[in-house]
Each structure stands twice: as structure tokens, then as C-alpha cells.
Amino acid sequence: METPDVGIPPRLARGMCMAEQYEYLRTKLTRRRTLVSAGAMAVAAGGLLTGCGNDSPGTKTSATPSTPTPSAPSSTGRSSAVPFGRHLAFGADPRTGMRISWQVPAAVREPYVRIGTRPDDLGGKVKAEVRALHTPGVEGVRKALDQYYVHASVTDLLPGTTYYYGVGHDGFDPADADHRATVTSFRTAPAGAGRFVFTAFGDQGVGRSAAAIDRLLLKAAPAFHLHAGDICYADGTGRGLKTDGYDPTAWDAFLKQSEPVARSVPWMVTTGNHDMEAWYSPDGYGGQLARFSLPDTGFDPRTAPGVYTFTYGNVGVVALDANDVSYEIPANLGYSQGRQTAWLERTLRTLRADENVDFVVVFFHHCAYSTSAHASDGGVRAEWQPLFDRYQVDLVVNGHNHVYERTDALKGGRVGRTVPVGGSTDPRRDGTVYVTAGGGGRDLYGFPADAPESYEGHVRDRDAVDSFHWTRSRENAAETVEWSRVRYRGFSFLSVEATGGPSARLTVSALAEDGRRIDRFEVRRGA
């Protein structure tokens, strides 16, 4: 049958099902709208958003992309190569180490970070490395593209200290008078426990609502931010295959969008299904390895960058890659051959044995418990839920479903304690609370017909909700659940206040795009 002219190259359309054609067109139209508003940013950045007008999706090809290389390519230093997209991540110890990353629009020589404890005295200088990322072209779809990401690891810092830094290279010095406005700051973790706030969401992408959530998040003054995957949506299809629609230039716009927050707030990301970019090895994670420099505390930071742990104050944080266990989207199912789950158990055991850690927070992409469009992933439940119970994990944060949903405290998959808005729970007695925080900016989902929204100021409790979970055979197994306590269909993010000392607690709030609080509960151990 002849394919109608709907804006999809015929050669590509012939290999697409109707759902993929719809996703292609929706992504293409969304990107065009985004790029109109991003045009001013591109001009201000000296044309940094190069190639953004290209069509986004990919198709089958025999080309093999290059793996990110840790060495700077040969180039002539140019002051016009203005750094952009700065983003931070903790080192192995947030008290003494920080990873500083950014992007440049062309290959540069001798990149570095200037750093000091005063903005007018950046006496320290740390060498950086360029990781070049090549994406092959696809005839009639997109041109080949080379992108350049730069990373520096700053160590031996003082705990609880504000540092000022600027990024540069041969031909661009942040200490020069013309570039001093690019100098910004971060603060290392304190030596001991105290009060601090961290934030979380997943499923962000590029757009007006995503940028609005970033601005609201910055007002919360978080010590760090957890991004639960589906970061940019350069891969618009999300199946982890080379037939997915793919536009690598979306990352340029994303890093520019997130920079006002991520340049001063450590941006701790993990891997969603849309972050499996099959154009890059290993396992589609070569792009993430090029763009982010995350703690090397996971089971294999060279192949699984979204798996790691760190401790900030009295909270131990664990990032996981749920693509490894997902029954719903099996492109990377079992890629770690059980090593991630074994590492998770060792990590939880270690954190629970640490007398300085009061709370353990785990975040990953696919939902263990949700009633929205993707519902719950049986693979996540089978592999990890028993460990969360055994080690009394205090809070699990997911994305994947583009809504806010929060469970009661669960133990063995059943309600251990009902936790209404404003309620409290003790994980040692009641079990773990699971939060779907997928309202970071991407198009929103809904809830089942028998599950109306229910949130602070608009409580509509239901004793039971009809839903399903994914099985290993990729079938939907129907289930009626009693744990769906809070449901909100809107853009939102999670804000968690951690308090140490004798009355240690986590005060968990969810805030909507307009700043309204839509949920609040408290986690206390021994309460």
C-alpha cells in the first residue's frame, strides 16, 4: 500500500507501525515548537544548538558509532567555542569530590576548570577530558553528527564548603574579564548529619513545563537532585532499538535548558528506557557515558553508568538501572546477568550497617507500583522488592508513568500501613513507600476510570483500584490493588527534607507546577 505524504520519509515510513508513525510526527512537531522558543538561546550561545532543525528519528543502518573516547581531539583553540550545558555530579564521596561536566560546540584543546573559595580568586586549576561522541547519519533522515562533552573530577575538597568555578579551554579563560559572568558555585556535603533538602523527578524532556519545573526546583534550594530516567527523549520511541526515532541534537537543547539548575545542584541521573540509545555501545549507554560523569561506585561504571551509590548526611542513596530487570521493555533485560541485583544487596547491607545512615532512598525508572499507563513492572517486583523489604528501604522513587502517584507503606506487596496525606510511617514496622514522580515535563498520562485524582485538598480515597502488572511473557496480568493512596495528573516534583539527630525523619512533599503542595507524609524510624 502506498504511504501517504504525512511528513515522514517514505523509506522510513515503510518500516514503521502506526504507533511509531504517530510518535514520529508528535515528536517532530513538538521539537519544532521547542526550537522556535529555543532560537533565542541558540543565538545567545553563539549557535550552540547546531543541527536542531534536522528530522529526529533513526532507522536501520549498518553503520557503527564510535565509543566515547577519553582523550581530546586535535583542534585549534577558539574563543568562539563557548562552553554550555554545565552539570554537576558528586564524586564517590560528596563531602570531598565533585564531577564538573559541560559541552562545547566544537573540538577544543586543553580544557580545564578554574576553582577557588572566592569568585575573584580561582587559583586552582584542574585538567579536564573531552569525550567525543559520533552519531552516524541516516540517508533522508539526519546528518552524521559529532558532539563534544568535557569532564573534570575535582577532589580533596573541604566538607560543607562553597566553591566557585569556571570552565574553559585554550582560547577561552573564565578568569578573563569578558567571561567572568560564567563563574558559578557549588557546595560540598557537610561532614555530619544535619538538615538538608533534595528533590526528584523523572521523564523530563525539553519544553515549557520542563523548564518551569526546573525553575521551581531551584527555589527549593536542594543539596542535590535525583533524575529517575527518561532524561532528554532524544530517542523518542523508547524501545532501545536502532529502529527508534532518534535526534542527538535534542541533547544540546536539554543541557542548555537544565544548566541554570545543574551548574550548581548535583544532577544525579539514572537510566530510563528512552535513555537506551542503541546507536552507541555498550548496551545503548555510550551516549550517557559521554555526557555524564557519575560516581564510580556501581557494579560496573564502564558499562552501567546509571548504577551507583552515595551518602549525603544521614541519607544513603542508591541509583539503579531498571532496564536490566524490566519485563515491559526487554531490550536490555538481563544484560548484567544478575550482577546488579547482587551489588544492590551488598550495598543495602552496607548502608544498613552504617550507624551514620538513618535513611535509605532508592531511585530508578520503571515503576514497582503504579496504576497509570505503564502500570507496574513485574520484573522490578520479582528482582528487587524482596531486597527492599529485607533491608527496610525507606523510600523508592520511580518515573516512567507521567503522573504523580504515591502508595501506602508496602511490605511483601501488601499494605503494611495506610499513609494518608499528612500521615507518617515507620519502615521497620510498616514497609516501604513507593513514589511515582514522572511529572518532570514530558506529556502527561492519566489514571484508570475507577481511580480519580486524589491529592492534598482534593482527597478522593478508593478502597480498590483495577490495574495490571507486566509479566515475563510481556502480557498484562490484571490485579486489583489497595495501595494507590495519592494520584495527581499534572507536572510536579518531589521535595524531601532530611533531618538528623535524635528526631531523624524524612519529610516528603510533592509540589505542582504552580507551587501548590499536592502531597505530604513523614518517614520516621522508631516513631
Secondary structure by P-SEA (a helix, b strand, c coil): cccccccccaaaaaaccaaaaaaaaaaaaaaaaaaaaaaaaaaaacccccccccccccccccbbbbccccccccccccccccccbbbbbbccccccbbbbbbcccccccbbbbbbccccccccbbbbbbbbbbbbbbccccccbbbbbbbbbbbccccccbbbbbccccccccccccccccccccccccccccccbbbbbcccccccaaaaaaaaaaaaaccccccccccccccccccccccccccccaaaaaaaaaaccccccccbbbbbcccccccccccccaaaaaaccccccccccccccccccccccccbbbbbbcccccccccccccccccaaaaaaaaaaaaaaaacccccbbbbbbcccccccccccccaaaaaccaaaaaaacccbbbbccccbbbbbcccccccccccccccbbbbcccbbbbbbbccccccbbbbbcccccccccccccccccccbbbbccccbbbbbbbccccbbbcccbbbbbbbbbccbbbbbbbbbcccccccccbbbbccc
